[in-house]
């Protein structure tokens, strides 16, 4: 293992490789100590003497795991952790967080205590100001609870240099890797202050873990792209420690082997790598510099993220990573309606719309298909008459040709209950390449509370690229909640959406065995969902798996809280939640639940009551508003969610995946 000095201000001798305790192996919502502790101790045995954690890592369980690993090693290892609670109104919380960190780490003094995710504005308004949190952390140092005052950083190089120039800090932890060198211009200024520089994300947070022939050949003889990435970072003379998040023992062995090299890169190798990266960067900048002047997109496209994924594919040849990153985004290029709002904002004069189409062609699995969605409109009239209600409402069928060929969809709409009147607008006709058209639908009829209106939609797709036509039934339900009672809608009777889960992947032989419907309503206390899952339920969740939600039949709820979350002064709220609900366990009758927010989170506050129904299950789901940390006042118009029903065969292989066609949910015709 190679060692260096962590800046003049600390004088600590540290290994060039640090153990990042953010991606420890998990067992449910907790760290798997049986795997994580031996990994860290093996790293210590191999000479790693720097470990980095934070109060919130791994569901707030990372520090506990580090504390267990430090037994017998405390005097040999430099411990760094972080506090997220340092705003001016968090004085008491700051001290409680520090006390909890000391207890979890099982130490009397923390070597490096960091303000977590510091940036320029927060530094000015909450740290360096009179009565700010720097006074608290300085007092903690005076009391011997910490040794060095540090910060982790997420801002521009200019802000990094400015904060370093104050002389208040001993060490900074910042981003730096092959693909992100934005902080590099500030390194000389940071070192001038005698500070240590610790790098997080040397492998790009996993981005550089994917295979890439273009990157691997940067260093002849390198065994992998991660080796190239780690050697590149360690070879930078300004950098003292590169912390790597290691999740398996093989990562420990491989990284320690790399960090034991006396010379990470020769001067000639480094010049060659930098020269090639410079050429790659110029090529990538031809498409997008990431300045974000084009944002926000009025239709929800994350333009820089889409272009970044495209660059990973065609410039850096990180093809698997690019496909995965694009697929995981909810702001994909398919949201673009070619309105042109972004074109005048781009200083590079990029043809953004045509480049987004190229992104779809390259990365979107739905390219070459026709997408259709049935959207609810406004409830024009809802008049209660005894035990029923007269309802008038509007809906819209929207078609999107995700291809370079002409499509000619034929659409038919019918409604239930019987006797309802449905009027459909003029036929869509032809759809040119990447064209969108919509068809208005009007409904008028009488329904009883908690009885849904069902708009049945049948589409015949004559997309020329397909060998045969496809027909797909899809339904949109509008559910009128009962006035009063447990599921009354806040503010009186309103419409809440429910939808037949549209068919995404269903073999014909299973089409009648699988399916689901979802209904939603809310009151002042909670969001209420009812799911009817028609399934043979032959394969139940694997409870022996640490993350059981990756296996077994399940319902996945995606909740968008962007319009509901209480605003925070200097950072965006956590906007997106996923709730995984498995089918009931035959032995206990309970449904396993897991929550991602975006990290694994306790599911206290979610009640799931299963009942066996003909051919499947009925799940009544109650999600309390305090659990979602948002008020119910605007839920009817602002809460966005969709659902997926995923079913497996007896071998555990996915054979059905159905997506609810909500306001952002497309039903794609293969």
C-alpha positions as CSV (number, residue, x, y, z in Angstrom):
1,X,0.0,0.0,0.0
2,X,1.2,3.5,-0.9
3,X,0.9,6.4,1.6
4,X,0.8,10.1,1.5
5,X,0.3,13.1,3.8
6,X,-3.2,14.4,4.1
7,X,-2.3,18.1,3.7
8,X,0.0,20.1,5.9
9,X,-2.8,21.1,8.3
10,X,-3.4,17.5,9.5
11,X,0.0,15.9,8.9
12,X,-1.8,12.5,8.9
13,X,-0.1,9.7,7.0
14,X,-2.9,8.1,5.0
15,X,-3.2,5.3,2.4
16,X,-3.9,6.5,-1.1
17,X,-6.9,4.2,-1.1
18,X,-9.7,4.9,1.3
19,X,-12.7,2.7,2.1
20,X,-16.0,4.4,1.2
21,X,-18.7,3.1,3.5
22,X,-21.6,4.4,1.4
23,X,-22.3,1.3,-0.7
24,X,-21.9,-1.4,1.9
25,X,-23.8,-4.7,1.3
26,X,-27.3,-4.5,2.6
27,X,-29.8,-6.9,4.2
28,X,-33.2,-5.3,3.8
29,X,-33.0,-1.8,5.2
30,X,-29.9,-2.5,7.3
31,X,-26.2,-3.2,6.5
32,X,-25.3,-6.8,6.3
33,X,-22.7,-6.8,9.0
34,X,-21.6,-10.4,8.3
35,X,-20.4,-9.2,4.9
36,X,-19.5,-5.6,5.5
37,X,-17.3,-5.9,8.6
38,X,-14.9,-8.6,7.2
39,X,-14.6,-6.5,4.0
40,X,-13.5,-3.4,5.9
41,X,-11.2,-5.4,8.2
42,X,-9.6,-7.1,5.2
43,X,-8.9,-3.7,3.7
44,X,-7.3,-2.6,7.0
45,X,-5.1,-5.8,6.8
46,X,-4.1,-4.8,3.3
47,X,-2.9,-1.4,4.5
48,X,-6.0,0.8,4.0
49,X,-6.0,3.2,7.0
50,X,-8.7,5.7,5.9
51,X,-12.5,5.0,6.1
52,X,-15.2,7.5,5.1
53,X,-18.8,7.4,6.3
54,X,-21.7,9.8,7.0
55,X,-24.7,10.0,9.3
56,X,-27.2,9.2,6.5
57,X,-25.3,6.5,4.6
58,X,-26.9,3.0,4.1
59,X,-30.2,4.0,5.8
60,X,-28.3,5.7,8.7
61,X,-26.6,2.3,9.4
62,X,-23.2,2.9,7.9
63,X,-21.5,4.4,11.0
64,X,-22.7,1.4,13.0
65,X,-21.0,-1.0,10.6
66,X,-17.8,1.1,10.6
67,X,-17.8,1.1,14.4
68,X,-18.0,-2.7,14.4
69,X,-15.1,-2.9,11.9
70,X,-12.9,-0.6,13.9
71,X,-12.7,-3.0,16.9
72,X,-9.0,-3.7,17.3
73,X,-8.1,-1.2,14.6
74,X,-9.1,2.2,16.0
75,X,-5.5,3.4,16.6
76,X,-4.4,2.5,13.1
77,X,-7.3,4.0,11.1
78,X,-8.3,7.6,10.3
79,X,-12.1,7.9,10.6
80,X,-14.0,10.5,8.6
81,X,-17.8,11.1,8.9
82,X,-20.3,13.8,8.0
83,X,-23.2,15.7,9.4
84,X,-26.1,16.9,7.2
85,X,-27.5,19.0,10.1
86,X,-25.7,22.3,10.1
87,X,-28.2,25.0,9.1
88,X,-28.5,27.9,11.4
89,X,-31.8,26.6,12.9
90,X,-30.4,23.1,13.5
91,X,-28.2,23.8,16.6
92,X,-29.6,21.1,18.8
93,X,-29.9,18.6,15.9
94,X,-26.2,19.2,15.1
95,X,-25.2,18.2,18.6
96,X,-27.5,15.2,18.7
97,X,-26.1,14.0,15.3
98,X,-22.6,14.4,16.5
99,X,-23.4,12.4,19.7
100,X,-25.1,9.7,17.7
101,X,-22.1,9.4,15.3
102,X,-19.7,9.0,18.3
103,X,-21.9,6.3,19.8
104,X,-22.3,4.4,16.5
105,X,-18.7,4.6,15.6
106,X,-17.8,3.6,19.2
107,X,-15.1,6.3,19.4
108,X,-14.3,9.1,21.8
109,X,-13.1,11.4,19.1
110,X,-13.7,11.6,15.3
111,X,-10.6,12.3,13.3
112,X,-12.3,14.2,10.4
113,X,-15.8,15.7,10.9
114,X,-17.3,17.1,7.8
115,X,-20.1,19.4,6.8
116,X,-22.0,17.2,4.3
117,X,-22.6,18.5,0.8
118,X,-21.5,22.0,1.4
119,X,-21.8,24.6,-1.4
120,X,-21.2,28.3,-1.7
121,X,-24.6,29.6,-0.7
122,X,-25.0,27.3,2.2
123,X,-21.4,28.2,3.4
124,X,-22.3,31.9,3.4
125,X,-25.8,31.7,5.0
126,X,-25.3,28.9,7.5
127,X,-21.7,28.2,8.3
128,X,-19.4,31.3,8.1
129,X,-22.0,33.8,9.2
130,X,-22.3,35.2,12.7
131,X,-23.9,32.6,14.9
132,X,-23.4,30.0,12.2
133,X,-22.6,26.4,12.5
134,X,-18.8,26.9,12.2
135,X,-19.0,28.2,15.8
136,X,-20.6,24.9,16.9
137,X,-18.1,22.6,15.1
138,X,-15.2,24.7,16.5
139,X,-16.6,24.2,20.0
140,X,-16.8,20.5,19.3
141,X,-13.1,20.6,18.4
142,X,-12.2,22.5,21.6
143,X,-14.1,19.9,23.6
144,X,-11.9,17.1,22.0
145,X,-14.9,15.5,20.2
146,X,-13.3,16.0,16.8
147,X,-9.8,16.6,15.6
148,X,-10.1,18.3,12.2
149,X,-12.9,20.4,10.7
150,X,-13.6,19.4,7.1
151,X,-16.4,19.4,4.4
152,X,-17.6,17.5,1.4
153,X,-18.3,19.6,-1.6
154,X,-20.8,19.8,-4.5
155,X,-20.4,23.1,-6.3
156,X,-18.1,24.8,-8.8
157,X,-14.3,25.0,-8.8
158,X,-14.5,28.7,-8.2
159,X,-16.6,28.2,-5.0
160,X,-14.2,25.5,-3.9
161,X,-11.2,27.8,-4.2
162,X,-13.1,30.6,-2.4
163,X,-14.1,28.4,0.6
164,X,-10.6,27.0,0.8
165,X,-9.1,30.6,0.9
166,X,-11.0,31.3,4.2
167,X,-8.5,29.0,6.0
168,X,-11.3,27.5,8.1
169,X,-11.0,23.9,7.0
170,X,-8.3,21.2,7.0
171,X,-9.6,18.7,4.4
172,X,-12.1,18.7,1.5
173,X,-13.8,15.7,0.0
174,X,-14.9,16.4,-3.6
175,X,-15.8,14.7,-6.9
176,X,-13.1,13.8,-9.4
177,X,-12.7,11.1,-12.0
178,X,-12.0,10.4,-15.7
179,X,-15.3,11.8,-16.8
180,X,-15.7,14.6,-14.3
181,X,-12.6,16.9,-13.8
182,X,-14.5,20.1,-13.1
183,X,-12.9,20.6,-9.7
184,X,-9.4,20.2,-11.0
185,X,-8.7,24.0,-11.6
186,X,-9.2,24.6,-7.8
187,X,-6.8,21.9,-6.6
188,X,-3.7,24.2,-6.6
189,X,-5.5,26.8,-4.5
190,X,-6.7,24.2,-2.0
191,X,-3.2,22.8,-1.5
192,X,-1.8,26.3,-1.1
193,X,-3.9,26.6,2.1
194,X,-2.3,23.4,3.4
195,X,-5.5,21.4,3.0
196,X,-5.8,17.7,2.2
197,X,-7.8,16.6,-0.9
198,X,-9.9,13.5,-0.7
199,X,-11.6,12.3,-3.9
200,X,-15.0,10.6,-3.9
201,X,-16.4,8.8,-6.9
202,X,-13.0,7.9,-8.5
203,X,-15.0,5.3,-10.6
204,X,-17.7,7.8,-11.3
205,X,-20.2,6.4,-8.8
206,X,-20.2,3.1,-10.8
207,X,-20.4,4.8,-14.2
208,X,-16.8,3.6,-14.9
209,X,-17.5,0.1,-13.7
210,X,-19.1,-0.8,-17.1
211,X,-16.9,-2.2,-19.9
212,X,-15.5,0.3,-22.4
213,X,-12.9,-0.7,-24.9
214,X,-12.1,3.0,-25.6
215,X,-11.3,3.7,-21.9
216,X,-9.6,0.5,-21.1
217,X,-7.0,0.9,-23.8
218,X,-6.0,4.2,-22.3
219,X,-3.5,2.3,-20.2
220,X,-1.9,-0.7,-21.9
221,X,-2.2,-3.8,-19.7
222,X,-4.9,-2.5,-17.4
223,X,-7.3,-5.3,-16.4
224,X,-10.4,-3.2,-16.4
225,X,-12.0,0.3,-16.8
226,X,-12.1,0.7,-12.9
227,X,-8.4,0.1,-12.8
228,X,-7.8,2.8,-15.4
229,X,-10.1,5.1,-13.5
230,X,-8.5,4.5,-10.1
231,X,-4.9,4.7,-11.3
232,X,-5.7,8.0,-13.1
233,X,-7.1,9.6,-9.9
234,X,-4.2,8.3,-7.6
235,X,-1.6,9.6,-10.1
236,X,-2.8,13.2,-9.7
237,X,-0.1,14.8,-7.4
238,X,-2.7,17.0,-5.7
239,X,-4.8,14.1,-4.5
240,X,-4.1,12.5,-1.1
241,X,-6.8,9.8,-0.9
242,X,-9.2,8.2,-3.4
243,X,-12.2,6.7,-1.5
244,X,-13.8,3.8,-3.2
245,X,-17.2,2.4,-2.3
246,X,-16.6,-1.4,-2.2
247,X,-19.5,-3.8,-2.0
248,X,-17.8,-7.2,-2.5
249,X,-14.5,-8.7,-1.2
250,X,-13.2,-8.9,-4.7
251,X,-13.4,-5.1,-4.9
252,X,-11.2,-4.9,-1.8
253,X,-8.6,-7.2,-3.2
254,X,-8.5,-5.6,-6.6
255,X,-8.4,-2.0,-5.4
256,X,-5.7,-2.8,-2.8
257,X,-3.6,-4.4,-5.6
258,X,-3.9,-1.2,-7.7
259,X,-3.1,1.1,-4.7
260,X,0.0,-0.9,-4.0
261,X,1.7,0.1,-7.3
262,X,4.6,2.4,-6.6
263,X,3.8,4.4,-9.7
264,X,0.1,4.6,-10.6
265,X,1.0,6.2,-14.0
266,X,4.2,7.2,-15.5
267,X,4.5,10.8,-16.7
268,X,4.3,9.6,-20.2
269,X,1.2,7.5,-19.5
270,X,-0.5,10.4,-17.8
271,X,0.2,12.8,-20.7
272,X,-1.2,10.2,-23.1
273,X,-4.4,9.7,-21.0
274,X,-5.0,13.4,-20.6
275,X,-4.5,14.0,-24.3
276,X,-7.1,11.3,-25.2
277,X,-9.5,12.6,-22.6
278,X,-9.1,16.1,-24.0
279,X,-10.1,14.9,-27.5
280,X,-13.0,12.9,-26.0
281,X,-14.2,16.0,-24.1
282,X,-14.1,18.2,-27.2
283,X,-16.2,15.5,-29.1
284,X,-18.7,15.4,-26.2
285,X,-18.9,19.2,-26.0
286,X,-20.0,19.2,-29.7
287,X,-23.3,17.7,-28.4
288,X,-23.6,19.3,-25.0
289,X,-21.4,21.1,-22.4
290,X,-23.9,20.5,-19.6
291,X,-24.4,24.2,-18.9
292,X,-28.1,23.6,-18.3
293,X,-29.2,26.9,-20.0
294,X,-31.8,24.8,-21.8
295,X,-33.5,23.9,-18.6
296,X,-36.1,23.6,-17.3
297,X,-38.0,21.8,-20.1
298,X,-41.7,22.6,-19.9
299,X,-42.5,19.0,-20.6
300,X,-40.1,17.4,-18.1
301,X,-37.2,16.3,-20.3
302,X,-33.9,16.3,-18.5
303,X,-32.0,17.4,-21.6
304,X,-28.4,17.4,-20.2
305,X,-29.0,14.0,-18.6
306,X,-30.2,12.5,-21.8
307,X,-27.2,13.9,-23.8
308,X,-24.9,12.7,-21.1
309,X,-26.2,9.2,-21.5
310,X,-25.8,9.5,-25.3
311,X,-22.2,10.7,-24.9
312,X,-21.4,7.8,-22.6
313,X,-22.6,5.5,-25.4
314,X,-21.0,7.0,-28.5
315,X,-18.0,8.9,-27.1
316,X,-16.8,6.8,-24.2
317,X,-18.3,3.5,-25.3
318,X,-19.9,2.9,-21.9
319,X,-22.8,1.2,-23.7
320,X,-24.3,-0.9,-21.0
321,X,-24.1,1.9,-18.5
322,X,-25.7,4.4,-21.0
323,X,-28.6,2.1,-21.7
324,X,-29.2,1.4,-18.0
325,X,-28.9,5.1,-17.0
326,X,-31.3,6.2,-19.7
327,X,-33.8,3.5,-18.8
328,X,-33.8,4.4,-15.1
329,X,-34.7,8.1,-15.8
330,X,-38.3,9.3,-15.6
331,X,-37.3,12.3,-17.8
332,X,-36.4,10.5,-21.0
333,X,-36.2,12.0,-24.4
334,X,-39.6,10.6,-25.3
335,X,-41.2,13.4,-23.2
336,X,-40.1,15.9,-25.9
337,X,-43.0,17.3,-28.0
338,X,-40.7,19.4,-30.2
339,X,-42.1,22.7,-28.8
340,X,-38.7,24.4,-29.5
341,X,-38.6,26.3,-26.1
342,X,-35.0,25.0,-25.6
343,X,-33.5,25.9,-28.9
344,X,-33.1,29.7,-28.3
345,X,-31.5,29.1,-24.9
346,X,-28.6,26.9,-26.0
347,X,-25.3,28.9,-26.3
348,X,-23.9,26.0,-28.4
349,X,-26.8,26.3,-30.9
350,X,-27.3,22.5,-30.6
351,X,-30.2,21.1,-32.6
352,X,-31.6,19.8,-29.4
353,X,-34.8,18.3,-30.8
354,X,-32.9,16.3,-33.5
355,X,-30.4,15.2,-30.9
356,X,-33.1,14.0,-28.5
357,X,-34.5,11.9,-31.4
358,X,-31.0,10.5,-31.9
359,X,-31.0,9.6,-28.2
360,X,-34.3,7.7,-28.6
361,X,-32.9,5.9,-31.7
362,X,-29.8,4.9,-29.8
363,X,-31.0,4.2,-26.2
364,X,-34.7,3.9,-26.0
365,X,-36.1,0.3,-26.0
366,X,-39.4,1.6,-27.4
367,X,-37.9,3.0,-30.6
368,X,-39.6,1.5,-33.6
369,X,-43.0,1.2,-31.8
370,X,-46.2,3.1,-31.4
371,X,-47.1,4.3,-27.9
372,X,-50.6,5.1,-26.8
373,X,-52.0,6.4,-23.6
374,X,-55.5,7.2,-22.4
375,X,-55.5,10.4,-20.2
376,X,-58.2,11.7,-17.9
377,X,-59.4,15.2,-18.4
378,X,-61.4,17.5,-16.2
379,X,-64.5,16.4,-14.3
380,X,-67.0,18.8,-15.9
381,X,-70.0,17.9,-13.7
382,X,-70.7,15.7,-10.8
383,X,-74.2,16.0,-9.3
384,X,-75.2,13.7,-6.5
385,X,-78.7,12.3,-6.7
386,X,-79.6,9.9,-3.8
387,X,-77.3,6.9,-4.1
388,X,-75.9,7.8,-7.5
389,X,-74.2,10.7,-9.3
390,X,-74.6,12.2,-12.8
391,X,-71.1,12.7,-14.2
392,X,-69.7,14.4,-17.2
393,X,-66.0,14.2,-17.9
394,X,-63.4,14.4,-20.7
395,X,-60.6,12.2,-21.6
396,X,-58.0,12.0,-24.3
397,X,-56.3,9.3,-26.3
398,X,-52.8,10.3,-27.2
399,X,-50.7,8.5,-29.8
400,X,-46.9,8.8,-30.2
401,X,-45.1,7.3,-33.2
402,X,-41.6,6.5,-31.7
403,X,-40.1,5.6,-35.1
404,X,-38.9,6.9,-38.4
405,X,-41.8,5.2,-40.3
406,X,-45.4,6.2,-40.9
407,X,-48.0,4.8,-38.5
408,X,-51.7,4.5,-39.1
409,X,-53.5,3.6,-35.8
410,X,-57.2,2.7,-35.7
411,X,-58.8,3.5,-32.4
412,X,-62.1,2.5,-30.9
413,X,-63.5,3.6,-27.5
414,X,-66.4,2.1,-25.5
415,X,-67.6,2.8,-22.0
416,X,-69.2,1.1,-19.0
417,X,-71.6,1.3,-17.2
418,X,-74.1,0.5,-20.0
419,X,-76.1,3.4,-21.2
420,X,-73.3,5.9,-20.9
421,X,-72.8,8.2,-23.8
422,X,-69.3,8.4,-25.4
423,X,-68.3,10.8,-28.1
424,X,-65.0,10.4,-29.9
425,X,-63.4,13.1,-31.9
426,X,-62.1,12.9,-35.5
427,X,-59.8,10.0,-36.3
428,X,-56.1,10.4,-35.8
429,X,-55.2,9.2,-39.3
430,X,-51.5,9.0,-40.2
431,X,-48.7,9.7,-37.8
432,X,-45.4,10.8,-39.3
433,X,-42.0,10.0,-37.7
434,X,-41.9,11.0,-34.1
435,X,-45.3,12.7,-34.4
436,X,-47.9,13.0,-31.7
437,X,-51.6,13.4,-32.1
438,X,-54.5,13.2,-29.7
439,X,-58.2,12.2,-29.9
440,X,-60.7,13.9,-27.5
441,X,-63.2,11.6,-25.8
442,X,-66.3,12.8,-23.9
443,X,-68.3,10.7,-21.4
444,X,-71.7,11.3,-19.8
445,X,-73.5,8.9,-17.6
446,X,-74.8,8.0,-14.2
447,X,-72.8,5.9,-11.7
448,X,-72.9,4.9,-8.1
449,X,-70.2,5.8,-5.6
450,X,-67.2,3.5,-5.6
451,X,-68.4,2.0,-8.9
452,X,-65.9,2.9,-11.7
453,X,-66.4,4.4,-15.1
454,X,-64.5,2.3,-17.5
455,X,-63.3,3.6,-20.8
456,X,-62.3,0.7,-22.9
457,X,-59.6,1.4,-25.6
458,X,-58.7,-0.8,-28.5
459,X,-55.9,0.1,-30.8
460,X,-54.9,-1.5,-34.1
461,X,-51.4,-0.5,-35.0
462,X,-50.3,-0.6,-38.7
463,X,-46.8,0.7,-38.1
464,X,-44.9,-0.3,-41.2
465,X,-41.9,-1.6,-39.4
466,X,-43.9,-4.4,-37.8
467,X,-44.5,-7.7,-39.4
468,X,-48.1,-7.9,-38.1
469,X,-50.7,-5.7,-36.5
470,X,-51.1,-5.6,-32.7
471,X,-54.3,-5.1,-30.7
472,X,-54.2,-4.0,-27.1
473,X,-57.1,-3.5,-24.7
474,X,-56.5,-0.8,-22.1
475,X,-58.8,0.8,-19.7
476,X,-59.1,4.0,-17.7
477,X,-61.3,4.0,-14.7
478,X,-62.7,7.1,-13.0
479,X,-63.7,6.3,-9.5
480,X,-66.2,8.5,-7.6
481,X,-65.4,8.2,-3.9
482,X,-68.3,7.9,-1.5
483,X,-69.1,11.2,0.3
484,X,-68.1,10.8,4.0
485,X,-66.7,7.5,5.2
486,X,-63.1,6.3,5.4
487,X,-62.3,7.0,1.7
488,X,-64.0,10.3,1.2
489,X,-62.1,12.7,-1.0
490,X,-60.9,15.8,0.7
491,X,-63.1,18.8,0.0
492,X,-66.1,16.7,-1.0
493,X,-66.8,14.4,-4.0
494,X,-64.1,14.6,-6.6
495,X,-62.8,12.2,-9.3
496,X,-59.9,10.1,-8.5
497,X,-58.1,8.1,-11.2
498,X,-57.9,4.3,-11.4
499,X,-56.6,2.4,-14.3
500,X,-56.3,-1.0,-15.8
501,X,-52.6,-1.9,-15.8
502,X,-51.7,-1.7,-19.5
503,X,-50.0,-4.7,-21.1
504,X,-46.3,-4.2,-21.7
505,X,-45.0,-7.8,-21.9
506,X,-47.6,-10.5,-21.9
507,X,-47.3,-13.8,-23.7
508,X,-50.6,-14.6,-25.3
509,X,-51.0,-17.8,-23.3
510,X,-50.9,-15.8,-20.1
511,X,-53.0,-12.9,-21.1
512,X,-56.1,-14.0,-19.3
513,X,-54.3,-15.1,-16.2
514,X,-52.6,-11.9,-15.3
515,X,-53.7,-8.3,-14.8
516,X,-54.5,-5.7,-12.2
517,X,-56.6,-2.7,-11.6
518,X,-55.8,0.2,-9.3
519,X,-58.1,2.8,-7.6
520,X,-57.0,5.8,-5.6
521,X,-58.7,8.2,-3.2
522,X,-57.6,10.3,-0.2
523,X,-58.8,11.9,2.9
524,X,-57.2,14.2,5.4
525,X,-55.3,11.4,7.1
526,X,-54.0,9.2,4.3
527,X,-53.7,8.2,0.6
528,X,-55.9,5.2,0.0
529,X,-55.2,2.7,-2.8
530,X,-57.0,-0.5,-3.8
531,X,-55.3,-2.9,-6.1
532,X,-57.0,-6.0,-7.6
533,X,-54.4,-8.4,-8.9
534,X,-55.7,-11.2,-11.0
535,X,-52.9,-13.8,-10.9
536,X,-52.5,-17.5,-10.3
537,X,-50.1,-16.3,-7.5
538,X,-48.0,-19.5,-7.9
539,X,-44.7,-17.8,-7.2
540,X,-44.6,-15.8,-4.0
541,X,-41.8,-13.5,-2.8
542,X,-38.4,-14.9,-1.8
543,X,-38.1,-13.7,1.8
544,X,-34.6,-15.2,2.1
545,X,-33.3,-12.6,-0.3
546,X,-31.8,-9.5,1.2
547,X,-33.8,-7.4,-1.3
548,X,-36.7,-9.6,-1.8
549,X,-38.4,-7.1,-4.1
550,X,-36.2,-8.1,-6.9
551,X,-37.9,-11.5,-6.9
552,X,-41.5,-12.6,-6.6
553,X,-44.9,-11.2,-7.7
554,X,-45.2,-7.6,-6.6
555,X,-46.9,-4.3,-7.1
556,X,-44.6,-1.3,-7.5
557,X,-45.9,2.2,-6.8
558,X,-44.0,5.1,-8.1
559,X,-45.0,8.3,-6.3
560,X,-44.0,11.8,-7.5
561,X,-44.2,14.3,-4.6
562,X,-42.6,17.2,-6.4
563,X,-45.8,19.3,-6.1
564,X,-46.7,18.2,-2.6
565,X,-43.4,18.2,-0.7
566,X,-42.9,21.0,1.8
567,X,-40.3,23.5,0.3
568,X,-36.9,23.6,1.8
569,X,-34.9,26.8,1.7
570,X,-31.7,25.7,0.1
571,X,-32.2,22.2,-1.3
572,X,-34.8,20.4,-3.3
573,X,-37.0,17.9,-1.5
574,X,-36.7,14.1,-2.1
575,X,-39.2,14.1,-5.0
576,X,-39.6,10.4,-5.9
577,X,-40.6,7.4,-3.9
578,X,-41.0,3.8,-4.8
579,X,-43.0,1.4,-2.7
580,X,-42.7,-2.3,-3.3
581,X,-45.6,-4.5,-2.1
582,X,-45.3,-8.3,-2.5
583,X,-48.2,-10.7,-2.7
584,X,-49.2,-12.2,0.7
585,X,-47.1,-14.9,2.4
586,X,-49.3,-18.0,2.6
587,X,-48.0,-18.8,6.1
588,X,-48.5,-15.4,7.7
589,X,-51.0,-13.7,5.4
590,X,-48.9,-10.5,5.5
591,X,-47.6,-8.6,2.5
592,X,-43.9,-7.7,2.6
593,X,-43.3,-4.0,2.0
594,X,-40.1,-2.1,1.1
595,X,-39.6,1.6,0.4
596,X,-37.0,3.5,-1.6
597,X,-36.8,7.3,-1.0
598,X,-34.3,7.2,-2.9
599,X,-32.4,5.0,-0.3
600,X,-34.0,2.0,1.5
601,X,-36.3,3.4,4.1
602,X,-38.6,2.1,6.9
603,X,-42.1,1.3,5.7
604,X,-43.8,2.3,9.0
605,X,-46.8,4.3,8.1
606,X,-47.9,2.0,5.2
607,X,-50.7,-0.5,6.0
608,X,-51.5,-3.2,3.5
609,X,-54.5,-5.5,4.1
610,X,-54.7,-8.4,1.7
611,X,-57.8,-10.4,0.9
612,X,-58.1,-13.4,-1.4
613,X,-60.4,-12.8,-4.3
614,X,-61.5,-14.9,-7.3
615,X,-58.4,-15.6,-9.3
616,X,-56.1,-13.3,-7.4
617,X,-55.8,-10.8,-4.5
618,X,-57.3,-7.6,-3.4
619,X,-54.9,-5.3,-1.6
620,X,-56.1,-2.3,0.4
621,X,-53.2,0.1,1.0
622,X,-53.2,3.0,3.3
623,X,-50.3,5.5,3.3
624,X,-50.4,8.2,6.0
625,X,-49.6,11.7,5.0
626,X,-47.1,12.2,7.8
627,X,-45.2,9.2,6.4
628,X,-45.0,10.9,3.0
629,X,-44.0,14.2,4.9
630,X,-46.4,16.2,2.7
631,X,-49.8,17.8,3.2
632,X,-52.9,16.4,1.6
633,X,-54.3,19.8,0.5
634,X,-53.4,19.6,-3.2
635,X,-53.2,15.8,-3.6
636,X,-56.1,15.6,-6.1
637,X,-54.3,17.6,-8.7
638,X,-50.6,17.5,-7.8
639,X,-49.8,14.0,-6.6
640,X,-48.5,11.9,-9.5
641,X,-48.1,8.2,-9.3
642,X,-48.2,5.1,-11.5
643,X,-47.9,1.4,-10.8
644,X,-46.4,-1.7,-12.2
645,X,-47.5,-5.2,-11.6
646,X,-44.7,-7.7,-12.1
647,X,-45.3,-11.5,-12.1
648,X,-43.0,-14.4,-12.3
649,X,-43.2,-18.0,-13.4
650,X,-42.3,-20.8,-10.9
651,X,-38.6,-20.5,-11.8
652,X,-38.6,-16.8,-10.8
653,X,-38.3,-15.5,-14.4
654,X,-40.4,-12.4,-15.2
655,X,-43.1,-13.3,-17.6
656,X,-45.5,-10.4,-17.2
657,X,-44.8,-6.7,-16.5
658,X,-47.8,-4.4,-16.6
659,X,-47.7,-0.6,-16.4
660,X,-50.6,1.5,-15.2
661,X,-51.4,4.2,-17.8
662,X,-51.3,7.2,-15.5
663,X,-50.8,10.8,-16.7
664,X,-47.2,10.0,-17.6
665,X,-47.6,6.3,-18.3
666,X,-47.4,5.1,-21.9
667,X,-48.8,1.8,-23.0
668,X,-46.4,0.7,-25.8
669,X,-47.5,-1.5,-28.6
670,X,-44.7,-4.0,-29.6
